[in-house]
């Protein structure tokens, strides 16, 4: 066997067997000795399973203690200090006492504001405010002070400074250039360890602009590209000479004597943004499932760290009295430190979440891992799930928009009644900006819109003052006009819930903000001093500082013995082509024709969709009324021509983040001689009946001028003029298309393959070098003036180049060419030239927002500048229209408010001229007939309001025309 299996054979000699008895005896003796000696050794009992006890045994040798190898004494002391830090429960702010100081006080000077109309949270009061050392010292009537500077508020309304609890100011600076972009650390989906403190630019021009809107305190957040974006900071917008963000913090200067909690803040985001970005790179998260896993993975890691730290601290405290030291240092991970603090209840978490499933998932995470959520941001679907929100450990604030929607799928299921729904469920509602997505300067406009749709006026104001202040844990300092609060306040030119309201004065920490001075050590200011507003410039008179009462007028149907229908469902049915409106309060037909009820009863008679009589002379004695048709008593309604949306390509795009919902992007070869044959035409791509059109039509917009979406410049294509009341397709109505080819559209961009000068040259070449014998060539028609040419451009010098282009064309004999400027942020700087060369301007956006470098010199108006660009253009008699930015925010339905905004301060602008900014001015620019005004014999495209359309709370009663089947009688419940 051995020979047959050589691999199993061993050549090693066999060991001789030993007796086991001596070995057993020796082992027993050793065990007895060890047991006896162990009785004399000191021991430490540990109440933890995570540390090895025998590594900590202290032995005796010659009467002296010997410690086994471990960490150094300094490391042990450091660890114990960390234990004290993490285990200390921050004392809550002492809100039971009157605060005796503002740690950020900018001055010791005393100011007495007299003759003020004070908003005190749930009521108004005529009175005074005494301020000293940056603190409100007294609020009452007939106050006096021997050494205070007296400021007469002239009866104007005074509110607390506005608190914006969602902004990227300073980390997404304006203008928006790559160097100013520090909002998202998009290197991995979870970055809880980064801090906005390290990125905020105190010299961001946006800070001064935002403060001019009355915003005094802001939560600056990282962006929403990551699931865990990092730590945020609450700052005040008073300029600091040091240009240090740490001196801007609301907690700057806080000491033990203030008995005030200093909070930390964090931003997280769920839903579309993270999965869209990382999913495009084939990285997790690609889905909401992946998002939830990564959230739980990070929370679990932080939870493990918290346990490890607690174990270490427990063991260290038991050893401390024994003079021992642990074998390992205090466990720390900088990447998890902020999350560990969150789990310990030391961080206020703000979560970007839109949809119900995201809100539900995040609340589930919070319950699983034991952390609290301070606020859900955006949360446009929160109104659908108040009961789910209330499952959380705390009463979560919903920080949302008053009305901003449609820019992505998450922003689709919105409801203008959400503030009421949530408030009725006991959930706090705050309005915020998301600057620079929206201009934070106009944050008050979100409260105005909510008020318009029925939110209580005090709740609307609280939603931008006390509610966000409490959500940030600073409601004991800001957000209210109370004794002992920081002296952050706004004196308003008019009630802040009225259209066009701007601050007259803004105070932060007891210091009036001066918008005429430089706020940072800038190389140059954006504006010439002549544009800045000073104390010498008159404010509009305060007038009636109370809010006008909401109109509650409705329409009534009357029986005139002509088989008139008496049910609204019949009167507003699709078969109604003829009807009568009577008892009209104000009828505006066009630039030269309007009627007031003071001059006699006003009628509007419609037969077969056309106006057959309008004005005072249309009663039954003077005009035959259509039989078997509705007669509406509109009880003093205001009637305007249907509004026109232009600038934004309504119907060419529904959701800008979803390519399936848009017509696509055009790419034209401007060097192609046959380009006129293949140029994109909006009429071939427009989609009717979308939600953007539906909401706009409900608000009185009856027509749109929509151009193709440009992919590479400078040519976008041919726009289409269409009526938007169509419910299916353009084939439904013969008059759905107003004009197949409304204008030739170009756009000057700074990221195109061609330089700006090459783009201007390309426009010139397309117009001048086309074959004049080709009568149907769109470029020939444009040169001959039968087709307007729209150039989208904002920069003053580029606008000047367009003006020079017209000069050249006119000099060459093409005096009929019609150019239109779209955008026009800096057009006021060449207003005289625009007027001379009869080039109209379609302002987009209607209100100045210097978001891009090309827009940086737009004029914001009071209290920053004396005028807006619109004011200066109108003063020079430039024809101006106001464009919509509907694709970005769903604001086409707000066009009437844009038209009336400047009425608040421009006494040279009257009601009728304001209406023209969104109606006949635009129609005239594009040469459109029977649109933008009402004429006898023309289409009855109009909107009826139950009051003054330039006051919030006034509602649309009826919209007619726009190729809609019969009049649309608007029910409040149908507006969402």
C-alpha positions, 0 to 999 in steps of 0.5 A: 500500500505504501509503495503504491501510494508514494504521494501519501508516504512520509519520510519524517520520523515518528514522534515518541509518545509522551505520558499526559499525566505530568502535563495535566498536573502542571496545567492544573497548578497554573490555573489555581495560581492564576485564580488566586492572583486574580483576586488581588487585581483591581478590575473595571466593570464596563456597561458596553458590549463594544469595548474589550474589557481585558484591554482596560485591566489595571495591574499592580506592580510594586504598589504602583498602577500600570495602565495598558497601552491606550490613547494619550491623555490629551486625546482622552481629554479631547474625547471627553470634551466631545462627549460633553458637546454632543450630550449637552442638550441646547437650552431652548431660547428663553421666550418668557422674558423681554429681550434686552439687546440685539447682538447684531445692533448696527447702531445705538441711535434711537429712532421714533417712527410716528404716524404709522399704520402698524400691522400687528399680526392679526390686526392693524393699529395707528401708532408709533414705534420706538427703536434703540440699539437695534431693538424695538423698545416700544410699540404704542400710541403717542410715544415720545423720546428726547434724543430719538430721530423722528421719522414720520411714516405719513400714515403708511403701513409698517410691517416686520421685515420679510423673512425668506426661508428658501433662497440661494442668494450669495451662492447662486449670485446674479448675474448668473455666470459660471463663476457665481455658481456655488449652489450644488456640490454635484460630485456625489448625491449625498454631501451633508458635509458641505456648508453654504457658509464657505460659499456665500458671497456677501458682495453678491449684487442680489443682496441689495436688490432683494433687500429693496423688496423688504426682505430682511432675513433669509435662509440661504440653502444649498441647491437641490441637485443632491439628495443631501445638499449640505448645511444652510445659514440664516443671514440678515441682509444688512451690509457689513463692512467686513464682507464676512458671512459670519458677520451676516449670520443672524446668530452673530454676536450671540452670547450666554447672556442672550439665553438664545438657542443658536440653530444649525440648518440643513438642506435635503432634496427628493424627487426629480432633481437628483434622479434626473442628474445622476440618472443621466450619468447611469449612476444611483439614484436613477429612481425614487427607489434609489433615492430612498436607499441612499437616504437610508444608507446615509442615515444608517451610517450616521446612526451607527456613528451616534451609537459608536460615540455614545458607547465610547462616551459611556465607557470613558465616563466610567474610566474617568474616575479610575484614571484609565484611558480608552484604547481608541480615540473618540470616533469621528467622521467629518462626512457624517458629523452634520447628520449625527447632529441631525439625529441628535436633534440639533439641526433644523432640516429643510427638505425640497419635496414636491409630490405626495410619494416623496413627502410620505417617503421622507416622513417615513425616514424621519420616523425610522431614524428619529429625526425631525423635519422643520419644513418641506419646501416647494411641496406643491402637492402637499395640499393633497396629503395633509394627513400624511404630513401630520404623521410626523413627530413635529408640525412641519411647515410647508414653504411654498409658492403662492402661484408658480407652476408648470415648469416640470412634472412635479410642478403640475398638480398645483392648487391655488387654494392650497394655503387654505387647505393646509392652514385649515388642517393645522399645518403652517404655510410660508411663502418663499422665493427659491431665488434666483429661480424667482426674484426674491425681491418680489417675494411679497407677490407670492403673498399677494397671489395667495390673498387674491385666491382667498387666503386671509390677509393676515395669514398671507402677511404672516406667511412671509413674516412670523411663520417662516421666522418660527420655522427657522427657530428665530420667531422670538427675534424677527417676523413681528412688531413687538417690544424686544424684537430686532428692529427689522421693519418695512414702511410701505408705499402702499399696503403690501397686498396691493398691486405694485406695492414697494417699500418706502424704507427698509430697516435692519437691526435699527439701521435704515438701508441706503440704496444709493450707496455701495454695499460692497467694495465693488469695482463699479456700480451697475447704475449711473447715480442719476437713476438712483432714488434719493430722499429728495424724490417724492413718494406716491401719496399713501392714499387709503392704506387699508385693503379694498374690500374683495368684490363679491359681485356675481352675474345674474341672468334676466328674463326679458320675455324673449325665451331667455335662458335662466340657468348658467349651465345653459347660458354658458353652454357651447351653443351660446353664440349670441347674448347681451351684457348689461349694467356694465361698470367700465367698458374698455374697447381700445386705446381711444374708446371706453365707457364709464357707468357714470355717463349712463348704462353700458351694454355689450351685445354679441350676435353670432360671436361678433360685437353688434353694439357697445356703449350707452345706446344699446338698450332695447329701444335703440337696438334689437337684442338677439332672441332666445339668448342670455341676458347677463346683469354683470352688476358693474363689471369691468370689461376689457379686450382679451389679453395677448400672450407674447414672447413665450411660445405658448403651445409649443412647449408644455413642460420645459423639463420634458422633451415629449411635451414640446415641439422640439428645438430648431436648428437652421443653417443661416448660410443655406440659400434655400432656407426660406423653403424649410424654415420652421413655422409655429403653425405646424407645431402648436398644440392646443388645449394644454393646461397652460392655455386653459389656465391663461384663458380662464384669466382672460388671455384669448390669444398667443403669438408663439414662435418655434423653440430655438436650438441654435441661433440666431434664427428661431423661425416663424411665429403663429398668432392663434386664439387659445380658447380652442379645446381640441385642435386648430381644425375645430374653429375657422378663426383658431389661427389668426395669422399663420405667419405672425413674425420672423423671430431671431434670438441673440445668444451668448452660447451659440456657435456664432459670435454676437457680431456674427449673429447680427451679420447673419440677420442682416445677410438673410434680409438683404441678400435674399432674392427680391423676386421671390415674393413668398420668401419670408426674408424678402417679405420681412425686408419689405415690411409685410412681416415683422422681425422680432429680435430677442436681445437684452444688452444695451449695445446689442440693442444698439446694433439692432437699431443700427441695422434698421438705420442701414436698412432704411438708408438702403431704401427699405424704410418699411422694415419693422423690427421689434425688440423682445426682452429689452432689459437695458432698452431704456438706455437707448429709449430715444433712439428706439423712439426715433426709429419706431422700434417697439419693445416687448419687455420680457420679463415685465419687471426688471430682474438682472438674472443674466449678464446681459440684463444686469443694468435693468432698473428695478424701481422704488426704493432702489431706482426712481424709475423702471425701464418701462417708465423711461420707455413710455416717457420717450413714447416708445411703443411697449408691450409686456411679455409673459414668461409662462414656460418658466412659472405659469404666469400667463394668467397673471398678465393683467397684474403685470400691466397694472404694476407701474400704476402704483408709482407712475402718475403719467400712466393711466388705466387705459394705457396700462390695459394697452400694454397687454392688448392693443399695443402688442396687436399693433406691433405685429399688425394684427387686426381684430385682436387686442381691442373690441370693435363693432363688427369685430370678434367678441374676444373679451374678459369681464371682471367683477371689479378693478382688475388691478386690485387683488381679489377681483375675479374673472366672471366671464371670458368670451371668444378666443375660438372657445365654444360659447362663453366661459363662465368662470367658477372659483372652484374651477380655478386651480 
